[in-house]
């Protein structure tokens, strides 16, 4: 086994990464509760459209760089050429930022009429896109360098700054939804300062040592690997975000607000446990293949990681599905609880998507990013076509069904075609055993909730259901303790 992995310990990094997702999740939930009580569902719907557009643009500009950093920085580390990597990365980010700023400035001069209602958000969103490009790209550098503690601290700081600035701006400066975006921008800028120092951005203004040819080769390498990932992220964004635009078109901003708020709960419910594990595993594996690139070894490692994911994630999905109404009522308020029925549907979809990320590693390692683009295109088209029929008929419920089907299609394609290179082996027996176990353990808590907890406050009801996890953990140690140790140690 790789010395990198045995020394850096998946279990330790997973624990370290938990605050990276827990802090933003808690802060976002607090801000969601604040927003939904200060503003109307229609205001939240409009704000969500703007935020989604910002996410689309920042992902379009940054994510191909992020995944290229994860793939190629270990190679530069191996050859001792990190200073060259840092300089070229800084150059690339600067060029992209300037080009984007020029394009959006020209676009503003000819702003279409349908965008006039969103004009107050324009420049704050533009600056947030640029800051997000830096924040995501430089964050991936910390991941690859296995600087998990520093990455955690920066993300927690960013979340706390975002929370404080949002309250200050809304309560004391202007009670407008755009304050949420300005606060996020301020937090990202502050946190990006030490990140820029880490990659020696100041050296960008020193005399150039490396040749222009070296930078061009750097960009070509990133582009050839990352260009299909631009399409991949567009497709991913379509599956995650365009349902909001379609709900607004076919229904109303009011339904967009209800759907988006409950969508956020579903995302956080599964992401809180899935993302720390994956963030710990991905950079470790990318470093490991620099020492051990045997196909059989890689297949075995990814299969074990998938095994661990199944054991850890399924009970959380079941728990939040059981208590969907309580979570929605507790966090969102009565105006939004009508959307609670979509939470278990979306949790199932996000479970399929997050499991697919492990299969996706086989394609990233093999530099087969074109296939990822093809698969996500098929899944996104499936989602879009289903939305055309489901949203007019069932509203946000139809959108949740379409999104979940799209996620399942993508993961299924990854699994089916992985056999052509590095095979993604899903431990189906474990999947079946864990599914049956959590369902059996859930039965008494469902009966308890229906028979005895009707009318009880949502918080008390959810607390009474927590022994579900204790029972599950006991069974996990009984059945899979040795298997988990083999993966973590």
N, C-alpha and C positions, 0 to 999 in steps of 0.2 A: 504494500500500500504506500502511497505517496507520503514522503516526509512532511510535506506541506500540510496534508490533511491530518496526519497523526499528531502533529504539533499544534495545529490551530483549532482542532476540535469543533466539529459541527454543533455539538450540544452547547458549547460555550458561546459561539457566535450567534446561535439561534436565540439564546437568552439575551445577549447584548442587543440584538436587533429588535426584540419585542418593543422597547420604548420608541424605536423609530416609527413604528406603526401605531402603537398604543397612544402615544402622546398626540399625534395628529388626529387620530380617530376620536379621542376624548374631546379635544379642542373643537373639532368639526361638529361633534354632537352638541357641545355647549353652544357653539355659534348657531347651529341649526335651531336649537331650542329658542335662542334669543331672537333669531330672524323670524321664525314662524309666529312669535308672539308680538313682535313689533310691526311686522309687515304682513300684508295679505297674501293668500296663495297666488294671486295674479302677479304681485310684486316678485314673489319668489320664482314664479315661472319665467318672468322676464330676466331676472338676475341669472337664473340657471342657463338660459339660452346664451347669455353673454359669456358666462364662465365656460360653458361647453365649447364655444367658438375659440376661446383662449386656449383651452386644452388641446383642441384640434391643431391649432397653428403651432403651439410650442412642441407638441409631439411630432408634427410633420418636420420641424426644423431640427429637433434635438435627438429623437430616439434612434435614428440610424447612426448617429455619432455615439450614443450611449452604448449600443450593442457592439459597435466596432471597437470602442475602448475596451470593453470586456473581453473581446476576442483577441486583440492585438497587443495591448499593453503588456501582458505577460511575456510575449515574445521579445519586446524591447527590454524588459527587465532581465530576461535570460541573457541577452547580449550586452547589457550594461550601457544602453543608449537612451535611458530615460530623459536626460536633459534635452535631447533632440526631440523626443516624443512630446515633451511639455511645450517646447517652443512652437512646434507645428500645430499642436492642439489649440494653443492660444491664438495663433494666426487664423486658424480655421473658424474659431468662434467669433473673432472680430470681424472677419469678412462676412460671415452670415448675418451678424447683427446689423452691420452697416447696410448691407443689401436689403434686408427686411425693412429697416427704417425708411430707406428711400422709396421702396414700393408702397408702403402704407401711407407715406406722406402724399405721394401722387394720387393714391386711391381716395384720400380724404378730400382732395380738391374736386372730385367728381362723385361724391358720395351718393349712392342710389336713394331714391325716395323712401323705399321700404325700410332703410336703415336709420331714418331720422329718429325714431323713438329710442334707438340705442346710442345716439350720438353722445350723450353725457358720459358714456362708458368708454368712449373710443380711445383716448390717449392713455388712460390708466391701463386699459387692456393691452395696448401696444407695448407699453413699457413692461408690463407683467410678462408678456410673451418672451421678451428679450431676457429678462432676469431669470425666467424659468429655464430657458435654454442653457444658461450658465449654471444654474443650480443643479439641474439634472445631470448635465455632462460632467461637471466637476465632482458631483456626488458619486458618480460611477467610478471615478479615479480612486476615491477612498475605498470603495468596495473591492476593487481589483487588488489594491495594495494591502488588503486585509486590515485596514485601519478602521475596524468596526466600532471601536469606542468613540473615536473622533467623529465618525459619521453619525453615530447615535446622538452625541452631544449637540452637534450642529442642527440636526433635525428637530430635536426637542426644543432647542433654543428658538428655532424658527417658528415652531408652533406656539410657544409661549408669547413671543413677540407679536405674532399675528393676533392672538387673543387680546392682549393688553391694548394694542393699537386700535383694534376694532371697537372695543368698548369706549376708548377715549374719543375716537372720531365720531361715533354714532351718538354718544351721550353728550359730548361737549362741543363738537365742531359742526357736524351736519347730520341730521337724521335722514340719511339717504342710503339706498342699497349700494351705491358706488363706493361708499366708505369701506365696505368689506374688501373690495379689490385694492384700493389704495393701501389698506393695512397689510394685506398679503404682500404687495410690492415692497413696502418698507421693510418688512421682516426678511424677505429674500435678499434684498440688497445688503442689509447688515450682516447676515450670515455668510454671504458670498465673499466678503472681504478676506476672512482667513482662508477660504477655499482658494481664492486667487493667489494668495501668498504661497499656499502649498504647492501649486504648479508653477511657481516663479513667473507670474504674469509680468512683473516689472522688467524681466529680462527681454521682453518683447521690444522694449524701446532702446535696448543696447545694440551696438553694431552687430550685424548679421554674420554669424560664423558659418552656419549651414547654407548650402546653395539653394537657389530657387528650385533647381531640379529636384532636390531632396524633398522640399515641401510639396511639389507637384506629385511626386511618387507617393508621398504620404496620403494626399487627398485621393489619388487614384485607388490606393489600397482600401481606404475607408469607403470610397464611393462604390467600388465593385462589390464589396461585401455588404455595404449598408443600403445601396439604392433600392434593392427589392424590399428592404425593411421599411422604406418610406411608404410603398404601397401596402405593406403589411400593417403599418400603423393606421393608414387611412381606413383600411378594412376593419381593423379593430375598433377604431373610433366610430365607424358607421354602426357597428353592432352595439357599442356602449352608449352612444350619444344621440344619433340622429332620430331615435324614436321620439325624443323630446320635440324636435322640430316637426315631426309628422303628427304628433298628438296636438300640437298647437295648430297645425294646418287643418286637420280633420275635426278637432274638437274645440279646445280652448286653452288659454294660458292657465286657467284655474286647474285643469286636469294635469297640465305639465307640472305645476307646483306640487300637487298631491303625489304624482308619480315619482318625481325627482326626490322628494323628501324620503319616501319609503324605499326607493331605490338605494339611497345612501345608507339606510339601515342595513339592507341586505348585503351591500358591498362590505361594510365594516364588520358585519357578523362573521363573514368567512375570511376576510382579509386579515383580521387581527391575529389569527392563528396561522394562516397559510403563508403570508408574506414574510414574516421573520424567518421561517424555516427555509423558504426558497432563496431569500437574500443571503442567507448563510451558505447554502449549498452551491449556488451558481458560481460565485467567484472562486471558491475552493476547487470546484471541478475544472474550471478553466485554467487554473494554475496547475492542477494535477496532471492534465494532459500534456503539459510541457515535459513531464518526466515519464509518464506512462500513457502511451497512446494506443495500446492494444485494444482492438475492437471488442473482444470478449470481456475485457476488464471494464471498459466503459459501459457496455450493456448491463453488466452485473451491478455496477455502481448506481446507474440510473434506475434500474429495477428496484434496488433496495431503497433508494430515496422515495420512489413512488409508493412502496410498501409503507414507509414511515408516514408519508403524507396521508394515506388512507386511514391509518390508525389514529392520527392526531385530529384530523379535520372533521370527520363524519359526525361525532357527537355534538360539536358546536352547531352544525347545520340543523340537526334534529332539535336541539334545545331552542334555538331562536325561531324555528318553525312552529313549535308548540306554543311559544309565548309571543307570537307575532303581534297580536292585538295589544297585549300589555306593553311591549316595547314601543309600539307606535304611539299609544296613548301617553306613555310616560315621557317620551322624548319630543313628540311633535305637537301634542295638544289635540283637542276634539275636531278641529277643522281638517285634519289630515288622516285621521284613523280609518276613513273609508278605503284608503289604499293599502291597508295592512294585509289584505288577501294576496297581494303580489309578492310578499316577502319570501314565503317558502318556495314559490316558483323560481324566483331569481336566485335564491340561495342554491338551489339545485343546479342552475345554469352556471353560477360562479364556481361551484365545486368542480363541474366538468372542465371549465376553462382553466382553473388553477392546476388541476391534475394534468391537463394538456401541456402546461409549461414544462413539465419534466420530460415529456415526449419531445417537446420543441428543442430541448438541449441537444438531442442527437443530431438535429438539423444544423444547429449553430456550430457545433463542434466539427461537423463535416463540411461547413461552409456552403450548405445547401439552402440558402436563404430565399432563392427563387421559389422553391417548393412551398415554403411558408407563405409567401405572397399569393401563390395560386390557391392554396387551401383557404386562406382567410378571405380571399375574394369570393370564392364559392360560398363560404359561410355568410359573408356580408350580404351577398345577393339573395341568399335564402331568407335572411332576416328581413331585408328590405321588401321583398315580394310578399312575404307573410304579413308584414305590417300594413301593406296596401289593402289587405282583406280584413285583418284582425282588428286594426285600430278603429276604422269606421263602425265596425260591428260591436266590439267589446271595449273600446277605449283603452285606458292604461292597462287593463287586464290582458288585452290582446297584445299590447306592446311587450309585456313581461313574458308571455308565451313565445313570441317571435324571437326575443333576445335569447331566451334559454335554448331554444332549438338551434339557433345560430352557433352558440357556444358548443353544443354537443356535436354538431356537424364538424366544426373545426378540429376538436379533439379526436373524433373518429377518423378523420382523414390523416392526421398525424400518425395515428396508430397503424392504420392499414398500410400506408406507403413507407413506413420506417423500415420495413423488411428489406427494402432495396439497398440499404447501406448499413447504418447502425440501427439495429432493431430495438424498438421500445417495448420491453416486456412488462405488461401490466400483471401484477399478482392477483388474478381474478378470484382465486380461492380466499385470499385475505379480504378482498373487497366484499365477497359474499358473507364471510363470517362476521366482519365488523358491522355490515348493514343489518344482519339478523340480530346481532347482539344489541345494537343501539335501539332497534325497534322494540325488542323484548323489554329492555330496561325503561323505555319511554312509556309503555302501556300504563303502569300504575300512576305515573305522574299526569298523564292525560285524564285518567279516570278521576284522580284527586282534584284536578283543576276544574273539571266539569261538574262534579258532584258537590264538592265542599268549598271551592274557592270562588264561586259566583258572587260578585259584589265586593270581593276583597280588593283592596288597592293593588294596582299593577305591580308596584315594587315588592310588596309582601308576597304576592303570588309568585313572582320570579325568584325570590329568595328561597321560598319553600321548595322550588324545583331544583335548587343547586345540588342536593344530594345525588341527583342523576349522574353528575360528573364523578363524584366520589365512588359510586358503585362501578362506573365504567372504568375508572383508573384501576380499581382493584382487579377487575377482570383482565385488563390489559397486562398488568404485572403477572397475572396467573398464566395467560396464554402466550404473550409475545415479549416477555422481558428479555430473553436471550436474543431474539431477533433485533430488538431495538438497540441493544448493546453493540451488536456487530456493526450496525450502521454508524452509531455515534462515536465509538471509540477508535 
